[in-house]
Amino acid sequence: MKRLLWIWGLVFSAQLFAAPGDILFSDDFERNALGADWSASDTAAAQISTLTANSGTRSLHTCCTAVTVTSRVFDLSAVAGARLALWLRIGSDVFSEDPDLAGLEDFYIEYLDSSNNWQTLQYVPGGTTPGSVINVSVDLPSAALHAGFRFRFRQIGGSGFGANNNGNASTGWDFYHIDDVLLTETSGIPSGPPFCDDFSGGLNSANWRVFPSGGDAGVSNQTGGVSPPSLFTRWGAVSVESRRVDLSPYSNVEVRVWVQRGSDAFSENPDIGEDLVIEFLDNNGNWIAQETFAGNGTPGQVFNRTYTLPSQYLHANWQIRFRQTGG
């Protein structure tokens, strides 16, 4: 099987952040019990502990089994915008125990929308690097700005409550740790498109998920649009999906992408059947191919693309996906 490498960069306008405003809610978990601001579906699997923390000595953790921790209700109907931020750390055998099974021990941060449905803000698959930290900061979509807003942390499963024999203070398996939750008012939904990634910070798990099926993806300095680094796919079938982006407030959106076919001069060139497909998620939840870049084209060829989004993509859960078909 021939090795190959596709490399690209994504620019979806400049990233914009509204100026922070009043603090609507904060919690650093520096106490023994969750208290009235939270409800847990299983109090044995959701507790405050001293296993790790961002500030102080304590944080909330979930572990061991399927469990949800849900906030109290917040009335966001009168605010122009709001942002949810928090510190999230993946469990590690050094201080707790790591969730290692993707699809069985995943973690979600979700919000309750105005139609009373839970929607995903952040997804972390089981098997994410043990001990790694994700600093979550999400501008809430318009569907979150209602009188019954709530948010929750949801772990879909774990390997139980038994002794993990890691030699630390934890008991049980498959931990996620949460600290310094902050809900703030903002000046509103940004007036420009809300997403940009030049990959200078590496492959940010808050922005991207990788689904390998024999292939691989990452960030390297081998080539780039204006300058390295850039995101690459290689070796076989693999998909890279963006986080969800709320495009419902906008009437005109353009997505700009830089793509370069691999070349033996700096990586390795793909062959026939080793294509790259750019896809968008429409308002019916379907991935729609926008363009396919043939694997057997000119090695090193550069493509600068601009896609103007029609109305079926201007919804609250839009995503972009890069899919390599083989290798």
C-alpha positions as CSV (number, residue, x, y, z in Angstrom):
1,M,0.0,0.0,0.0
2,K,1.5,3.3,-1.0
3,R,1.8,6.1,1.6
4,L,0.3,9.4,0.7
5,L,-0.3,12.8,2.1
6,W,-2.9,15.5,1.5
7,I,-2.3,18.8,3.1
8,W,-4.6,21.8,3.5
9,G,-5.4,24.9,5.5
10,L,-8.9,26.3,6.3
11,V,-9.9,29.9,6.6
12,F,-13.5,30.7,7.5
13,S,-13.1,34.4,7.9
14,A,-11.5,35.9,11.0
15,Q,-12.3,34.5,14.4
16,L,-14.3,37.0,16.4
17,F,-15.0,37.2,20.1
18,A,-17.4,39.6,21.8
19,A,-16.1,41.6,24.7
20,P,-16.9,39.8,28.0
21,G,-19.7,41.2,30.1
22,D,-21.4,40.4,33.4
23,I,-20.8,37.0,35.0
24,L,-24.1,35.1,35.0
25,F,-22.7,32.0,36.8
26,S,-19.4,30.6,38.0
27,D,-18.3,27.6,39.9
28,D,-14.8,26.5,41.0
29,F,-16.0,23.5,43.0
30,E,-14.0,24.4,46.1
31,R,-16.4,22.5,48.5
32,N,-17.4,18.9,49.3
33,A,-20.7,18.5,47.5
34,L,-22.3,19.7,44.3
35,G,-25.1,21.8,45.9
36,A,-28.3,23.3,44.6
37,D,-26.8,24.6,41.3
38,W,-26.4,21.0,39.9
39,S,-28.2,17.7,39.7
40,A,-26.5,14.4,39.0
41,S,-28.1,11.3,37.6
42,D,-25.8,9.1,39.7
43,T,-24.1,10.7,42.7
44,A,-21.6,7.9,43.0
45,A,-20.3,8.7,39.4
46,A,-20.3,12.5,39.7
47,Q,-18.5,14.0,42.7
48,I,-16.2,16.8,43.8
49,S,-12.7,15.5,44.6
50,T,-9.0,16.6,45.0
51,L,-7.7,14.3,42.3
52,T,-6.8,17.2,40.0
53,A,-7.8,20.8,39.6
54,N,-7.2,24.0,37.5
55,S,-7.6,26.5,40.4
56,G,-7.6,25.6,44.0
57,T,-7.5,22.0,45.0
58,R,-10.9,20.6,43.9
59,S,-12.8,19.9,40.7
60,L,-15.9,18.0,39.6
61,H,-15.4,14.6,38.1
62,T,-17.5,12.1,36.2
63,C,-16.5,8.4,35.9
64,C,-17.3,4.8,35.9
65,T,-20.7,4.6,34.1
66,A,-23.2,6.6,32.1
67,V,-23.9,9.8,34.1
68,T,-25.1,13.3,33.5
69,V,-24.5,16.5,35.6
70,T,-27.0,19.2,34.8
71,S,-27.0,22.8,35.8
72,R,-29.9,24.8,37.2
73,V,-32.1,26.8,34.9
74,F,-30.8,30.2,33.7
75,D,-33.0,32.9,32.0
76,L,-31.0,34.0,29.0
77,S,-34.0,35.5,27.2
78,A,-33.0,39.1,27.9
79,V,-29.3,38.9,27.0
80,A,-27.9,39.6,23.6
81,G,-25.4,36.8,23.8
82,A,-23.7,34.4,26.2
83,R,-20.5,32.4,26.4
84,L,-19.8,29.1,28.3
85,A,-16.2,28.5,29.3
86,L,-14.6,25.8,31.5
87,W,-11.5,23.7,32.1
88,L,-11.8,20.0,31.1
89,R,-9.1,17.4,31.8
90,I,-9.1,13.9,30.6
91,G,-8.4,11.3,33.3
92,S,-5.0,9.7,33.6
93,D,-3.6,6.8,35.5
94,V,-1.3,9.2,37.2
95,F,-4.1,10.8,39.2
96,S,-7.3,9.0,38.4
97,E,-7.9,6.6,35.4
98,D,-8.1,7.3,31.7
99,P,-11.2,6.7,29.5
100,D,-9.8,4.7,26.6
101,L,-12.7,3.3,24.6
102,A,-14.0,5.6,21.8
103,G,-17.7,5.2,21.3
104,L,-18.2,3.7,24.8
105,E,-16.6,6.2,27.2
106,D,-17.1,9.5,25.4
107,F,-17.9,12.8,27.0
108,Y,-20.3,15.6,25.8
109,I,-21.0,19.2,26.9
110,E,-24.6,20.0,25.9
111,Y,-27.2,22.7,26.2
112,L,-31.0,22.7,26.3
113,D,-32.3,24.6,23.3
114,S,-35.6,26.6,23.1
115,S,-37.4,23.5,21.7
116,N,-36.4,21.6,24.8
117,N,-33.9,19.4,23.0
118,W,-30.3,18.8,24.1
119,Q,-27.7,20.0,21.6
120,T,-23.9,19.3,21.5
121,L,-21.5,22.1,22.3
122,Q,-18.3,20.0,22.7
123,Y,-17.6,16.3,22.1
124,V,-14.6,14.4,23.5
125,P,-14.1,10.8,22.4
126,G,-12.8,8.1,24.7
127,G,-9.2,7.5,23.9
128,T,-8.2,11.2,23.9
129,T,-4.7,11.6,25.3
130,P,-4.7,10.8,29.0
131,G,-4.2,13.9,31.2
132,S,-4.7,16.4,28.4
133,V,-6.5,19.6,29.0
134,I,-9.2,21.2,26.9
135,N,-9.9,24.9,27.6
136,V,-13.5,25.1,26.4
137,S,-14.9,28.5,25.3
138,V,-18.1,28.5,23.3
139,D,-20.3,31.4,22.2
140,L,-23.8,30.0,22.7
141,P,-26.0,29.9,19.6
142,S,-29.2,31.8,19.3
143,A,-31.3,28.7,20.2
144,A,-29.7,28.8,23.7
145,L,-30.9,32.3,24.5
146,H,-34.2,31.5,26.1
147,A,-35.8,31.5,29.6
148,G,-35.2,27.8,30.3
149,F,-31.5,27.5,29.3
150,R,-29.5,24.7,31.0
151,F,-26.3,23.0,30.2
152,R,-24.9,19.6,31.2
153,F,-21.9,17.3,31.2
154,R,-22.7,13.8,29.9
155,Q,-20.4,10.7,30.0
156,I,-21.9,7.9,28.0
157,G,-20.3,5.0,29.8
158,G,-17.4,3.5,31.7
159,S,-15.9,0.3,33.1
160,G,-17.4,0.4,36.6
161,F,-16.6,1.4,40.2
162,G,-14.0,-1.3,41.1
163,A,-10.5,-0.7,42.3
164,N,-8.3,0.5,39.4
165,N,-5.0,-0.4,41.1
166,N,-3.3,2.8,39.8
167,G,-1.8,3.7,43.2
168,N,-3.5,7.0,43.4
169,A,-6.5,8.3,45.5
170,S,-9.1,7.4,42.9
171,T,-11.5,4.4,42.9
172,G,-13.2,3.4,39.6
173,W,-12.5,3.7,35.9
174,D,-12.7,6.3,33.1
175,F,-12.6,9.8,34.6
176,Y,-13.3,13.3,33.2
177,H,-12.5,16.3,35.4
178,I,-14.2,19.7,35.2
179,D,-13.3,23.0,36.8
180,D,-13.8,26.8,36.7
181,V,-17.1,26.8,34.9
182,L,-18.0,30.3,33.8
183,L,-21.2,31.6,32.0
184,T,-20.9,35.2,30.9
185,E,-23.0,37.7,29.1
186,T,-21.6,39.0,25.8
187,S,-22.5,41.8,23.4
188,G,-24.2,39.4,21.1
189,I,-23.6,37.0,18.2
190,P,-20.5,38.2,16.3
191,S,-21.3,40.3,13.2
192,G,-18.9,38.3,11.1
193,P,-18.4,34.6,10.4
194,P,-17.4,32.8,13.6
195,F,-14.6,30.3,12.8
196,C,-11.0,30.3,11.6
197,D,-8.1,27.8,11.9
198,D,-4.7,28.2,10.4
199,F,-3.4,25.2,12.5
200,S,-0.7,27.3,14.1
201,G,-1.8,25.9,17.4
202,G,-1.7,22.3,16.3
203,L,-4.8,20.1,15.9
204,N,-7.1,21.6,18.5
205,S,-9.5,19.0,19.8
206,A,-12.0,21.7,20.6
207,N,-12.3,22.5,16.8
208,W,-11.7,19.1,15.2
209,R,-12.4,15.4,15.5
210,V,-10.5,12.7,13.6
211,F,-12.1,9.4,12.5
212,P,-9.5,7.1,11.2
213,S,-10.4,4.0,9.1
214,G,-6.8,3.0,8.2
215,G,-5.5,6.5,7.7
216,D,-4.2,9.3,10.0
217,A,-4.4,13.1,10.3
218,G,-2.4,15.7,12.1
219,V,-0.6,19.0,11.7
220,S,2.9,19.5,10.3
221,N,5.3,22.1,9.0
222,Q,5.9,20.4,5.6
223,T,3.9,23.0,3.7
224,G,1.1,25.6,4.2
225,G,-1.0,28.3,2.6
226,V,0.5,31.7,3.6
227,S,3.1,29.7,5.6
228,P,3.3,26.4,7.5
229,P,1.9,24.6,9.4
230,S,-1.1,22.9,7.9
231,L,-3.4,20.0,8.5
232,F,-2.6,16.8,6.7
233,T,-4.3,13.4,6.0
234,R,-2.3,10.3,5.0
235,W,-1.9,6.5,4.7
236,G,-5.6,5.6,4.1
237,A,-9.2,6.4,4.7
238,V,-9.7,9.1,7.3
239,S,-12.2,11.9,8.1
240,V,-11.6,15.1,9.9
241,E,-14.7,16.9,11.1
242,S,-15.0,20.5,12.5
243,R,-16.9,21.4,15.6
244,R,-20.5,22.6,15.1
245,V,-20.7,26.3,14.0
246,D,-24.0,28.3,14.4
247,L,-24.6,29.9,11.0
248,S,-28.3,30.6,11.7
249,P,-27.9,34.3,12.2
250,Y,-26.2,34.9,8.8
251,S,-27.6,35.4,5.4
252,N,-24.3,35.4,3.4
253,V,-21.4,33.1,4.3
254,E,-18.2,32.2,2.4
255,V,-15.9,29.3,3.3
256,R,-12.3,29.7,2.1
257,V,-10.0,26.7,2.0
258,W,-6.4,26.2,0.8
259,V,-5.6,22.6,-0.4
260,Q,-2.4,21.2,-1.7
261,R,-1.9,17.7,-3.2
262,G,1.0,15.8,-1.6
263,S,4.3,15.6,-3.5
264,D,7.4,13.5,-3.2
265,A,9.3,16.8,-2.9
266,F,7.9,17.5,0.6
267,S,5.7,14.5,1.6
268,E,4.3,11.8,-0.8
269,N,1.9,12.1,-3.7
270,P,-1.4,10.2,-3.7
271,D,-2.6,8.0,-6.6
272,I,-5.9,7.1,-8.3
273,G,-8.6,6.3,-5.8
274,E,-6.8,8.2,-3.0
275,D,-9.0,11.3,-3.3
276,L,-9.8,14.1,-0.9
277,V,-13.5,15.1,-0.5
278,I,-14.7,18.4,1.1
279,E,-18.2,18.0,2.6
280,F,-20.6,20.3,4.4
281,L,-23.4,19.2,6.9
282,D,-26.8,20.4,5.7
283,N,-29.9,21.3,7.8
284,N,-31.2,17.7,7.5
285,G,-28.1,16.3,9.0
286,N,-26.7,15.0,5.7
287,W,-23.1,15.3,4.6
288,I,-23.1,16.8,1.1
289,A,-19.9,16.7,-1.1
290,Q,-18.8,20.1,-2.4
291,E,-15.7,19.1,-4.3
292,T,-13.5,16.0,-4.9
293,F,-9.8,16.4,-5.5
294,A,-8.5,13.4,-7.4
295,G,-5.6,11.6,-6.0
296,N,-3.9,11.0,-9.4
297,G,-3.6,14.7,-10.3
298,T,-0.4,16.8,-10.5
299,P,1.7,16.3,-7.4
300,G,2.0,19.4,-5.3
301,Q,-0.8,21.2,-7.1
302,V,-2.4,24.0,-5.0
303,F,-6.1,24.9,-4.9
304,N,-7.5,28.1,-3.4
305,R,-11.2,27.6,-3.0
306,T,-14.1,29.8,-1.9
307,Y,-17.5,28.2,-1.3
308,T,-20.6,30.4,-1.0
309,L,-23.1,28.7,1.3
310,P,-26.7,28.3,0.1
311,S,-29.5,28.4,2.6
312,Q,-29.5,24.7,3.6
313,Y,-26.2,25.2,5.3
314,L,-27.1,28.4,7.2
315,H,-28.3,26.5,10.3
316,A,-27.2,26.2,14.0
317,N,-25.1,23.0,13.6
318,W,-23.1,23.5,10.4
319,Q,-19.9,21.5,10.0
320,I,-17.2,21.0,7.5
321,R,-15.5,17.6,6.8
322,F,-12.3,16.6,5.0
323,R,-12.5,13.0,3.9
324,Q,-9.6,11.0,2.3
325,T,-11.0,8.0,0.5
326,G,-8.1,5.6,0.6
327,G,-4.3,5.1,0.6
